[in-house]
Amino acid sequence: MPNVLTCPTQPQSAATRDQIQIALAIADDSILKSLLVDCTPAIARPSLIGTVSSSIGVAITPQTAVDGIIHYESIHCALAPPQFETEHHLFPYTNRTIKQKEYQKLTRCEAETRDLGQNVSLAQALSLLTQVGFSPRQVDEILSLSYEACHKSWWYLLDPDGNPTVPFLRLIRTLRYPNGSYTIQYKDYFSQEKPCCFQKQTQQVLVKIKTGLQSFSETLERINYCRNQLDIKEVILICDTISDLEARGFISQGISLYAATDLFLPAQANCANCVTRDCPMNGTENSPVLTCRRFCLGEAASYGATRFD
């Protein structure tokens, strides 16, 4: 169980909720990745996250919308270093029989032929192959293949920490059409675990902002409804302070927690008029503070966010 700092939950105003949604809407990659990496429990490792984006206020029904959805690429495998093209590093045996047996062990299972890109332009084909790590020479070879030929490359499956594990063989075939488009296909040969994709898969994470007025059961009911409607399993609950018991309850239901103040946008502050009473600068005339994440004018202020470290 993580070390959760708790104190009585304070009502979260509509303005605070809007501020969090605005922060999510304009968030850059680093902030969105932080949501996935720094929540408790973490949803993904930094090295296994590709591109990431967010959608805010996604409608489920005409009367219902979710606070947000994070879309990210989950990386599952990686191209082996160039020296593995010769296979000497994989099979450093002088005995040809032993080398052949080791090769057969790593490639004993065969996957179906799958499409990497279908009827794509030359620019799209170049992008697809370059982004996964193929060198310009390899890309040129793949796109120049004859109809019957295949390009052979070795790849690694990645463990949950992003470390390479078992290598597998991948054959890539290119079909060229008179209109200048390409179809790129691939087939994998592996020892036991079948690669689930070419390199990465798009994943979705539901984002829920918990207000102080919502009970544990109400929040959980809302989350489960959205899960079922959108068929999204992973959830990040952004909240202010919650009790240790609530934190344990949400985590036990497969929900990750994230501190709300990590997403607050700094606002122009006037310490003399701020009602955040526990701040040491509260009420200070001519305060040097120009912007503040906790500045609150005329509403009950939050007493700080729970930290999930």
HELIX and SHEET records of a PDB file:
HELIX    1   1 ALA A   14  ALA A   25  1                                  12    
HELIX    2   2 ASP A   29  ASP A   38  1                                  10    
HELIX    3   3 PRO A   46  LEU A   48  5                                   3    
HELIX    4   4 PRO A   82  THR A   86  5                                   5    
HELIX    5   5 ARG A   96  LEU A  106  1                                  11    
HELIX    6   6 LEU A  122  GLN A  131  1                                  10    
HELIX    7   7 PRO A  136  LEU A  143  1                                   8    
HELIX    8   8 PHE A  216  LEU A  230  1                                  15    
HELIX    9   9 ASP A  244  SER A  252  1                                   9    
HELIX   10  10 ALA A  260  ASP A  262  5                                   3    
SHEET    1   A 5 ILE A  49  THR A  61  0                                        
SHEET    2   A 5 THR A  64  ILE A  75 -1                                        
SHEET    3   A 5 LYS A 200  ILE A 209 -1                                        
SHEET    4   A 5 VAL A 235  CYS A 239  1                                        
SHEET    5   A 5 ILE A 255  ALA A 259  1                                        
SHEET    1   B 5 CYS A  77  LEU A  79  0                                        
SHEET    2   B 5 HIS A 151  LEU A 158 -1                                        
SHEET    3   B 5 PRO A 164  ARG A 176 -1                                        
SHEET    4   B 5 TYR A 182  PHE A 190 -1                                        
SHEET    5   B 5 CYS A 109  GLU A 110 -1                                        
SHEET    1   C 5 CYS A  77  LEU A  79  0                                        
SHEET    2   C 5 HIS A 151  LEU A 158 -1                                        
SHEET    3   C 5 PRO A 164  ARG A 176 -1                                        
SHEET    4   C 5 TYR A 182  PHE A 190 -1                                        
SHEET    5   C 5 ARG A 114  VAL A 120 -1                                        
SHEET    1   D 2 ALA A 267  GLN A 268  0                                        
SHEET    2   D 2 THR A 291  CYS A 292 -1                                        
END                                                                             
